[in-house]
Amino acid sequence: MKLKILITGKNRKIASNDLARHLEKEFVCEAVECQPVKTQLFNTVYDLRPDIVLIFVKDEDQNDIKIYDVITEYEKFHPITVIAVADEMNRKVFTRNSRLRRILFLPSDISLPRLCDRINEVKREIDAENEKTRFVEFNNSEVIEEENRRKHILVVDDDPQQLMQIKEHLRDFYEVTLINSGTKVLKCLERFSIDLIFLDYLMPEMTGPEVLMRIRDDGRYADIPVVFLTGVSEKQTVIKTIIEFKPQGYILKPTTKIDIITKVIEILG
């Protein structure tokens, strides 16, 4: 499995495209640089699905470090190792304010060869763990069969926190794919076999009803159940849309685990 590395942080001199290219050459991996901005981080994390997150910490305050909550939430769904490059002062601030579980610290004056050595150590640990997982699956066909029986749910919402919360509710029992724009729905449906869609009613670029019209107009996907996610203030408008387009209902925000699971069981059994 190809190693995937996400590079982020404030030290633009070090965390450059040159570093990403060097890591790709050194490890035959996929390395992507991303600005430490919440929306960009969210999109990059869920597109790339990194195994290692390399964060260059420089003069972050508590508000800056909250940006890494995106990575903290991602940790719940995919095992990652976070390598933070920081001096002693920034390390203390980062440790105090970050909610990341597994962090390895390296000094800010670290050399590129030493950084590569550390990444290589982490890569060997990941490879060993992946090898163990493959061995278990090879010797237990029931594991593979169970994975194949899991229903696949698509969640579409422009709120990263809402997306990650719903995935946390569902991930133990279902395959879950998250996207943050209605414009990406049809492309996602071409790539995956989706059994149910949770669709935000109000989104920029393309609203939930507009997305639903496209789904219903495409014969390949017209029968996929769709459930709107909506605020209380939109309730009457949503009901009109239900009458017109006949989705499988709606759930009011803020959503709860009981609401989400109940609706999934009601539709998928």
C-alpha positions as CSV (number, residue, x, y, z in Angstrom):
1,M,0.0,0.0,0.0
2,K,1.4,3.4,-1.0
3,L,2.3,5.7,1.9
4,K,0.5,9.0,2.0
5,I,1.9,12.0,3.8
6,L,0.2,15.4,4.5
7,I,2.4,18.4,5.1
8,T,1.0,21.4,6.9
9,G,1.9,24.2,9.3
10,K,3.1,27.8,9.3
11,N,6.7,27.4,8.4
12,R,6.3,28.0,4.7
13,K,10.1,28.0,4.1
14,I,10.4,24.4,5.2
15,A,7.0,23.0,4.4
16,S,7.3,23.7,0.7
17,N,6.4,21.8,-2.4
18,D,10.1,21.0,-2.7
19,L,9.8,19.0,0.5
20,A,6.8,17.1,-0.8
21,R,8.6,16.2,-4.0
22,H,11.7,15.1,-2.0
23,L,9.6,12.8,0.2
24,E,7.8,11.3,-2.8
25,K,11.2,10.5,-4.3
26,E,12.7,9.2,-1.0
27,F,9.8,7.0,-0.1
28,V,7.9,6.4,-3.4
29,C,4.9,7.9,-1.6
30,E,2.2,10.5,-2.2
31,A,3.0,13.7,-0.4
32,V,0.7,16.7,-0.4
33,E,1.2,20.2,1.1
34,C,-1.8,22.0,2.5
35,Q,-2.2,25.4,4.1
36,P,-3.2,25.3,7.8
37,V,-6.8,26.5,7.0
38,K,-9.7,24.5,8.3
39,T,-11.6,24.1,5.0
40,Q,-8.5,23.3,3.0
41,L,-7.3,20.8,5.6
42,F,-10.7,19.1,5.7
43,N,-10.8,18.7,1.9
44,T,-7.2,17.5,1.7
45,V,-7.5,15.1,4.6
46,Y,-10.5,13.3,3.2
47,D,-9.3,13.3,-0.3
48,L,-5.8,12.1,0.5
49,R,-6.5,9.9,3.6
50,P,-2.9,10.3,4.9
51,D,-1.0,7.8,7.0
52,I,1.4,10.5,8.3
53,V,0.6,14.1,9.0
54,L,3.8,16.3,9.2
55,I,3.0,19.6,11.0
56,F,5.5,22.4,11.2
57,V,4.6,24.3,14.4
58,K,5.6,27.9,14.6
59,D,4.1,30.6,16.8
60,E,0.7,28.9,16.9
61,D,-1.8,30.1,19.5
62,Q,-4.8,28.2,20.9
63,N,-7.0,29.3,18.0
64,D,-4.5,28.2,15.4
65,I,-4.2,24.8,16.9
66,K,-8.0,24.3,16.9
67,I,-7.5,24.0,13.1
68,Y,-6.0,20.6,13.7
69,D,-9.3,19.4,15.2
70,V,-9.9,18.3,11.6
71,I,-7.0,15.9,11.9
72,T,-8.1,14.9,15.4
73,E,-11.5,13.9,14.1
74,Y,-9.9,12.0,11.2
75,E,-7.9,10.1,13.8
76,K,-11.1,8.4,14.9
77,F,-11.7,6.9,11.5
78,H,-8.2,6.1,10.2
79,P,-5.0,5.4,12.2
80,I,-2.4,8.1,11.6
81,T,0.9,9.3,13.1
82,V,1.4,13.0,13.6
83,I,4.9,14.3,13.4
84,A,5.2,17.8,14.8
85,V,8.4,19.8,14.1
86,A,8.6,22.5,16.8
87,D,11.0,24.3,19.2
88,E,10.5,23.8,22.9
89,M,8.2,26.7,23.4
90,N,5.9,25.9,20.5
91,R,5.9,22.2,21.6
92,K,4.5,23.2,25.0
93,V,1.8,25.3,23.4
94,F,0.9,22.6,20.9
95,T,0.8,19.8,23.5
96,R,-1.4,21.9,25.8
97,N,-3.9,22.9,23.2
98,S,-3.9,20.0,20.6
99,R,-6.3,17.1,21.1
100,L,-4.3,14.8,18.9
101,R,-3.6,11.4,20.4
102,R,-0.4,10.2,18.8
103,I,2.2,12.9,18.3
104,L,5.9,12.5,17.7
105,F,8.0,15.7,18.2
106,L,11.1,16.6,16.4
107,P,13.2,19.8,17.0
108,S,12.7,22.8,14.7
109,D,16.3,22.7,13.7
110,I,16.1,19.1,12.5
111,S,17.9,18.3,9.3
112,L,16.2,16.8,6.2
113,P,18.1,13.5,6.5
114,R,17.1,13.1,10.1
115,L,13.5,13.9,9.2
116,C,13.5,11.3,6.5
117,D,15.0,8.8,9.0
118,R,12.1,9.4,11.4
119,I,9.5,9.1,8.7
120,N,11.1,5.9,7.6
121,E,10.8,4.5,11.1
122,V,7.1,5.3,11.2
123,K,6.7,3.8,7.7
124,R,8.2,0.5,8.9
125,E,5.7,0.5,11.8
126,I,2.8,1.1,9.4
127,D,4.0,-1.6,7.0
128,A,4.3,-4.1,9.8
129,E,0.8,-3.3,11.0
130,N,-0.6,-3.5,7.5
131,E,1.1,-6.8,7.0
132,K,-0.5,-8.1,10.2
133,T,-3.9,-7.0,9.0
134,R,-3.5,-8.6,5.6
135,F,-2.4,-11.9,7.3
136,V,-5.5,-11.9,9.5
137,E,-7.8,-11.3,6.5
138,F,-6.1,-13.9,4.4
139,N,-6.7,-16.5,7.1
140,N,-10.2,-15.5,8.0
141,S,-12.6,-15.3,5.0
142,E,-15.5,-14.3,7.3
143,V,-13.8,-10.9,7.9
144,I,-13.8,-10.2,4.1
145,E,-17.3,-11.4,3.7
146,E,-18.5,-9.2,6.5
147,E,-16.8,-6.1,5.0
148,N,-18.5,-6.8,1.7
149,R,-21.9,-6.9,3.3
150,R,-21.6,-3.4,4.8
151,K,-24.0,-0.9,3.3
152,H,-22.3,2.3,1.9
153,I,-23.7,5.7,3.0
154,L,-22.9,9.0,1.3
155,V,-23.1,12.1,3.5
156,V,-23.1,15.5,1.8
157,D,-22.8,18.7,3.9
158,D,-20.6,21.8,3.7
159,D,-20.1,21.7,7.5
160,P,-16.9,19.7,8.3
161,Q,-18.0,19.2,11.9
162,Q,-21.4,17.8,10.8
163,L,-19.8,15.4,8.4
164,M,-17.4,14.0,10.9
165,Q,-20.0,13.7,13.6
166,I,-22.3,11.6,11.3
167,K,-19.4,9.4,10.2
168,E,-18.6,8.8,13.9
169,H,-22.2,7.7,14.4
170,L,-22.2,5.3,11.5
171,R,-18.6,4.0,11.0
172,D,-18.9,0.9,13.2
173,F,-21.7,-0.6,11.1
174,Y,-21.5,1.0,7.6
175,E,-19.1,2.2,5.0
176,V,-19.3,6.0,5.0
177,T,-18.1,8.5,2.3
178,L,-18.0,12.2,3.1
179,I,-18.2,15.1,0.6
180,N,-18.6,18.8,1.2
181,S,-20.3,20.0,-2.0
182,G,-23.3,19.0,-4.0
183,T,-21.3,19.5,-7.2
184,K,-19.3,16.3,-6.3
185,V,-22.3,14.0,-5.8
186,L,-22.7,12.5,-9.3
187,K,-18.9,11.9,-9.6
188,C,-19.0,10.1,-6.2
189,L,-22.0,8.0,-7.4
190,E,-20.0,6.9,-10.4
191,R,-17.1,5.8,-8.3
192,F,-19.0,4.0,-5.4
193,S,-22.0,1.8,-5.0
194,I,-24.1,4.0,-2.7
195,D,-27.1,2.6,-0.7
196,L,-28.2,5.8,1.0
197,I,-27.5,9.5,0.8
198,F,-27.8,12.0,3.7
199,L,-28.0,15.4,1.9
200,D,-27.7,18.9,3.4
201,Y,-30.7,21.0,2.4
202,L,-28.8,24.4,2.1
203,M,-25.3,24.4,0.6
204,P,-23.4,26.9,-1.5
205,E,-22.8,26.2,-5.2
206,M,-25.7,23.7,-5.4
207,T,-28.5,23.2,-2.9
208,G,-29.9,19.9,-1.7
209,P,-33.0,20.1,-3.9
210,E,-30.9,20.9,-6.9
211,V,-28.7,17.8,-6.1
212,L,-31.7,15.7,-5.6
213,M,-33.1,16.7,-9.0
214,R,-29.9,15.7,-10.7
215,I,-29.9,12.3,-8.9
216,R,-33.6,11.7,-9.9
217,D,-32.9,12.7,-13.5
218,D,-30.2,10.2,-13.8
219,G,-31.7,6.8,-14.3
220,R,-28.7,5.0,-12.8
221,Y,-29.2,6.6,-9.4
222,A,-32.9,7.5,-9.3
223,D,-33.7,4.8,-6.9
224,I,-31.1,5.6,-4.2
225,P,-32.8,6.7,-1.0
226,V,-32.1,10.3,-0.1
227,V,-32.7,11.9,3.4
228,F,-32.4,15.7,3.8
229,L,-30.4,17.2,6.7
230,T,-32.0,20.5,7.6
231,G,-32.3,23.2,10.2
232,V,-35.5,23.9,12.0
233,S,-36.1,27.2,10.2
234,E,-36.1,25.3,6.8
235,K,-38.6,22.7,8.0
236,Q,-41.7,23.9,6.1
237,T,-39.7,24.4,2.9
238,V,-38.3,20.9,3.2
239,I,-41.8,19.5,3.6
240,K,-42.8,21.1,0.3
241,T,-39.7,19.6,-1.4
242,I,-40.6,16.2,0.1
243,I,-44.1,16.4,-1.5
244,E,-42.5,17.4,-4.9
245,F,-39.4,15.2,-5.1
246,K,-40.4,12.4,-2.7
247,P,-37.1,11.8,-0.8
248,Q,-37.2,9.3,2.0
249,G,-37.6,12.1,4.6
250,Y,-35.5,14.5,6.6
251,I,-33.6,14.9,9.9
252,L,-33.4,18.1,11.8
253,K,-30.0,19.6,12.8
254,P,-28.2,19.3,15.1
255,T,-28.4,15.6,14.4
256,T,-28.1,12.9,17.0
257,K,-26.9,9.4,16.8
258,I,-30.3,8.0,17.6
259,D,-31.9,10.0,14.8
260,I,-29.3,9.0,12.2
261,I,-29.2,5.3,13.1
262,T,-33.0,5.1,13.4
263,K,-33.4,6.5,9.9
264,V,-30.8,4.2,8.4
265,I,-32.4,1.1,9.9
266,E,-35.8,2.4,8.7
267,I,-34.6,2.6,5.1
268,L,-32.0,-0.1,4.8
269,G,-33.2,-2.5,7.4
